[in-house]
Amino acid sequence: MPAHTLSIQARLASCDHAISVTVSHEGRIAHAVITREALEERWEVGPAPEDLLRTLDAHDTEVAEAVLRRCGASGRRPLLVSMPSRLDDRKS
């Protein structure tokens, strides 16, 4: 059986205070916008807009899994992650 892959792509959102994320895993695609505040609450993020992408790169698997979990729980597309508890919520 072929190994399933988890991939994540991100770009700065138009406001420079968030990143737009697309996660794909086993044929499932999830879209999310994650705010700077949500990332800063969980990890150290530098002041530049590009630092959002660097933080995501450093924690891409954890973020991708959280996005898939949250999208599956909410059924909404795209998902807005604006509060840290939404990124870290493992109960859903």
C-alpha positions in Angstrom: 0.0 0.0 0.0 1.5 3.4 -0.9 2.4 5.7 1.9 0.0 8.6 2.5 1.6 12.0 2.4 0.7 15.2 4.3 1.5 18.4 2.5 1.0 22.0 3.4 1.4 25.2 1.3 1.2 28.7 2.7 1.3 32.3 1.6 0.9 35.6 3.4 -2.7 36.7 3.5 -3.4 40.1 2.0 -3.3 41.8 5.4 0.2 40.6 6.3 -1.1 39.6 9.8 -2.1 36.1 8.8 -1.2 33.2 6.6 -3.4 31.4 4.2 -2.8 27.7 4.4 -3.8 24.8 2.2 -3.4 21.3 3.5 -3.8 18.1 1.6 -3.8 14.6 3.0 -5.2 11.3 1.6 -7.2 13.2 -1.1 -8.7 15.6 1.4 -8.0 19.3 1.1 -8.5 21.9 3.8 -8.1 25.7 3.6 -7.4 27.9 6.6 -6.4 31.4 7.5 -4.3 31.5 10.6 -3.7 34.9 12.3 -0.4 36.2 13.7 -2.0 36.2 17.2 -2.8 32.5 17.0 0.8 31.6 16.0 2.3 34.0 18.6 0.4 32.5 21.4 1.9 29.1 20.6 5.3 29.9 19.3 7.8 32.8 19.0 7.2 34.7 15.8 9.5 37.5 14.6 8.1 41.0 13.7 8.3 40.7 9.9 5.4 39.4 7.8 7.7 36.7 6.4 8.3 35.4 9.9 4.8 34.0 9.8 5.9 31.7 7.0 9.1 30.8 8.8 7.1 29.8 11.9 4.8 27.7 9.8 7.8 26.0 8.2 9.2 25.1 11.6 5.9 23.6 12.8 4.3 22.6 9.5 3.2 19.1 10.5 1.6 20.3 13.8 -0.2 23.1 12.0 -1.4 20.8 9.1 -2.8 18.3 11.6 -4.6 21.0 13.5 -6.1 22.5 10.4 -7.3 19.0 9.2 -8.8 18.4 12.7 -10.5 21.7 12.9 -11.9 21.6 9.3 -13.2 18.1 10.0 -14.9 19.2 13.2 -16.5 22.4 11.7 -17.2 21.3 8.2 -16.5 24.9 7.1 -14.3 26.0 4.3 -12.1 28.0 4.7 -11.4 27.8 8.4 -10.4 31.0 10.3 -8.0 30.3 13.1 -7.9 33.5 15.1 -7.6 32.3 18.6 -4.8 30.1 19.9 -7.2 27.6 21.5 -8.6 27.0 18.0 -5.2 26.0 16.7 -4.5 23.7 19.7 -7.9 22.2 20.3 -7.4 18.5 20.2 -10.8 17.5 21.5 -12.6 18.0 18.1 
